[in-house]
Amino acid sequence: MELAPSLYRLGRSSLVNSYLIEEEAGLTIIDAGLPGHWKDLGRELAAMGRSVDDVRALLLTHSDVDHVGFAERLRRDHMVPVYVGEADAVEARVRSKPPAARDPKRVWPLVIPRGRWPITCPGWRRSSVGDAMATRSVTTGIVGPALGPFTVDPVRALASLAALDGLTARWVLPGHGDPWTGGLPEALGIIRGRRQD
């Protein structure tokens, strides 16, 4: 589904998100959803007039099972490099479920060496936040910027949002929920306001 020029989301549902960024050099995928999202990837690529051969990289925001779904298949069968933060590398490789009590700092946007993140396209800026925040709770259905619903330590997660302060991305692409187009600073303000109620 095309969200904006050069930006696509796999599938019709925003319950679990994977994104495609189209650039001249090829495609970058952000997060690999669940294993069944492989079919959504094929359909989206075909609709774009592209193939899996056009995919240049897969960026994983973290190693939760609903973010690494088809990563190994893409790497193994199509030699697409997969990038993930060091703290999540082992779990992402073995596609295991993360432990119940995890450090909320591990879900922040992935920083790729050589200044490759965030990926930019002419005319607008965006940021993928993995599960640092959501715009749709998978447990309650409530929409709007909020901490991820499975945050183990909400106080620490809220404090960790400071890592995103100063970023001015207009679009926020959550792992769960529709894109937020009101700007990252505004989304952070809403989350902080909710937590103070």
C-alpha positions as CSV (number, residue, x, y, z in Angstrom):
1,M,0.0,0.0,0.0
2,E,1.5,3.3,-1.0
3,L,1.6,5.8,1.9
4,A,3.4,8.6,0.1
5,P,5.8,8.9,-2.9
6,S,8.5,6.2,-2.4
7,L,7.0,4.9,0.9
8,Y,5.0,1.7,1.1
9,R,3.5,-0.5,3.8
10,L,3.1,-4.2,3.4
11,G,-0.5,-5.4,3.5
12,R,-3.7,-3.6,4.3
13,S,-3.7,-3.9,8.1
14,S,-1.6,-1.7,10.3
15,L,-1.6,-4.2,13.2
16,V,1.9,-5.3,12.4
17,N,3.9,-3.1,10.1
18,S,6.7,-3.5,7.6
19,Y,7.7,-0.6,5.3
20,L,9.4,-0.3,1.9
21,I,11.4,2.7,1.0
22,E,12.0,3.2,-2.8
23,E,15.2,4.9,-3.9
24,E,17.0,5.1,-7.2
25,A,19.5,2.5,-6.0
26,G,16.8,0.0,-5.0
27,L,14.5,-0.8,-2.1
28,T,15.1,-0.9,1.6
29,I,12.7,-2.8,3.9
30,I,12.1,-1.7,7.5
31,D,11.1,-4.7,9.6
32,A,10.0,-8.1,8.4
33,G,6.7,-8.6,10.1
34,L,5.6,-12.1,10.7
35,P,6.6,-15.1,8.4
36,G,3.2,-14.9,6.6
37,H,4.0,-11.3,5.5
38,W,6.3,-12.8,2.9
39,K,3.2,-13.1,0.6
40,D,2.4,-9.4,1.2
41,L,6.0,-8.5,0.2
42,G,5.6,-10.3,-3.1
43,R,2.3,-8.7,-3.8
44,E,3.6,-5.2,-3.0
45,L,6.7,-5.6,-5.1
46,A,4.6,-6.8,-8.0
47,A,2.3,-3.8,-7.7
48,M,5.4,-1.5,-7.8
49,G,6.8,-3.3,-10.9
50,R,9.7,-4.5,-8.8
51,S,11.0,-7.9,-7.6
52,V,12.9,-9.2,-4.6
53,D,16.1,-8.6,-6.6
54,D,15.5,-4.9,-6.2
55,V,15.8,-5.1,-2.4
56,R,19.1,-3.8,-1.2
57,A,18.8,-4.0,2.6
58,L,16.5,-5.0,5.5
59,L,16.6,-2.9,8.6
60,L,15.3,-4.5,11.8
61,T,14.3,-2.0,14.5
62,H,14.5,-4.9,17.1
63,S,14.3,-8.6,17.4
64,D,10.7,-9.2,18.4
65,V,9.1,-12.1,16.6
66,D,6.6,-9.8,14.9
67,H,9.5,-7.8,13.3
68,V,11.9,-10.5,12.1
69,G,9.3,-12.8,10.3
70,F,10.8,-13.2,6.8
71,A,14.2,-11.7,7.6
72,E,16.1,-15.0,7.4
73,R,14.3,-16.1,4.2
74,L,15.3,-12.8,2.6
75,R,18.9,-13.1,3.7
76,R,19.3,-16.8,3.0
77,D,17.5,-17.1,-0.3
78,H,18.2,-13.7,-1.8
79,M,21.4,-12.6,-0.1
80,V,19.9,-9.4,1.2
81,P,21.9,-7.9,4.0
82,V,20.0,-7.6,7.3
83,Y,20.9,-4.8,9.7
84,V,20.0,-4.9,13.4
85,G,21.3,-3.2,16.6
86,E,24.0,-5.2,18.4
87,A,21.8,-5.8,21.5
88,D,19.3,-7.7,19.3
89,A,21.6,-9.4,16.8
90,V,21.6,-12.9,18.4
91,E,17.8,-13.0,18.9
92,A,17.2,-11.8,15.4
93,R,19.5,-14.4,14.0
94,V,17.8,-17.3,15.7
95,R,14.3,-15.8,15.3
96,S,13.6,-16.5,19.0
97,K,11.1,-14.7,21.1
98,P,12.7,-12.1,23.4
99,P,12.7,-12.6,27.1
100,A,9.6,-11.2,29.0
101,A,11.7,-8.6,30.9
102,R,13.7,-6.7,28.4
103,D,15.4,-3.4,28.4
104,P,13.1,-0.8,26.8
105,K,16.1,1.1,25.5
106,R,16.6,-1.7,23.0
107,V,13.6,-0.7,20.9
108,W,14.9,2.7,19.7
109,P,15.5,3.5,16.1
110,L,18.4,1.6,14.5
111,V,21.5,3.6,13.7
112,I,23.2,2.4,10.6
113,P,26.9,3.2,10.2
114,R,28.0,5.7,7.6
115,G,25.1,8.1,8.1
116,R,22.5,5.9,6.4
117,W,19.7,6.5,8.9
118,P,17.2,7.8,8.7
119,I,16.7,7.1,5.0
120,T,15.7,10.3,3.3
121,C,13.7,11.0,0.2
122,P,13.3,14.4,-1.4
123,G,10.7,16.7,0.1
124,W,9.9,15.0,3.4
125,R,11.5,13.3,6.4
126,R,10.4,10.3,8.4
127,S,11.6,8.1,11.2
128,S,10.8,4.5,12.0
129,V,10.4,3.9,15.7
130,G,9.8,0.2,16.0
131,D,8.0,-0.4,19.2
132,A,9.3,2.7,21.0
133,M,5.8,4.0,20.4
134,A,2.7,2.8,18.7
135,T,-0.3,4.6,17.2
136,R,-2.6,1.6,17.7
137,S,-2.6,-0.6,20.7
138,V,-2.7,-4.3,19.7
139,T,-4.3,-5.0,23.1
140,T,-7.0,-2.3,23.4
141,G,-7.4,-1.0,19.9
142,I,-6.9,2.6,21.1
143,V,-5.4,4.8,18.4
144,G,-3.0,7.7,18.7
145,P,0.7,8.0,19.9
146,A,1.4,6.0,23.0
147,L,4.1,3.8,24.5
148,G,4.2,0.3,23.1
149,P,1.5,-1.8,24.8
150,F,4.0,-4.5,25.9
151,T,6.4,-2.2,27.6
152,V,7.8,-3.9,30.8
153,D,8.9,-0.8,32.5
154,P,6.7,2.2,31.5
155,V,8.6,4.7,33.6
156,R,11.9,3.8,32.1
157,A,10.4,3.6,28.6
158,L,9.0,7.1,29.0
159,A,12.3,8.4,30.2
160,S,14.0,6.8,27.2
161,L,11.9,8.9,24.8
162,A,14.5,11.6,25.5
163,A,16.7,9.8,22.9
164,L,14.2,11.0,20.2
165,D,14.2,14.6,21.4
166,G,15.6,17.0,18.8
167,L,14.6,14.9,15.8
168,T,12.2,16.7,13.6
169,A,10.8,13.9,11.4
170,R,7.4,14.8,10.1
171,W,6.3,11.2,9.6
172,V,6.6,8.6,12.4
173,L,6.3,5.0,11.2
174,P,5.4,2.7,14.1
175,G,5.6,-1.0,14.3
176,H,2.0,-1.1,15.2
177,G,-0.6,1.4,14.0
178,D,-1.0,3.9,11.2
179,P,1.8,6.4,10.3
180,W,1.7,9.5,12.4
181,T,2.0,12.6,10.1
182,G,1.8,15.3,12.8
183,G,5.5,15.3,13.5
184,L,7.7,13.4,16.0
185,P,7.8,16.3,18.5
186,E,4.0,16.4,18.6
187,A,3.8,12.6,19.1
188,L,6.3,12.7,21.9
189,G,4.3,15.5,23.6
190,I,1.1,13.5,23.4
191,I,2.7,10.4,24.9
192,R,4.3,12.4,27.7
193,G,0.9,14.2,28.3
194,R,-0.9,10.9,28.6
195,R,1.6,9.4,31.0
196,Q,1.1,12.4,33.3
197,D,-2.7,12.1,33.5
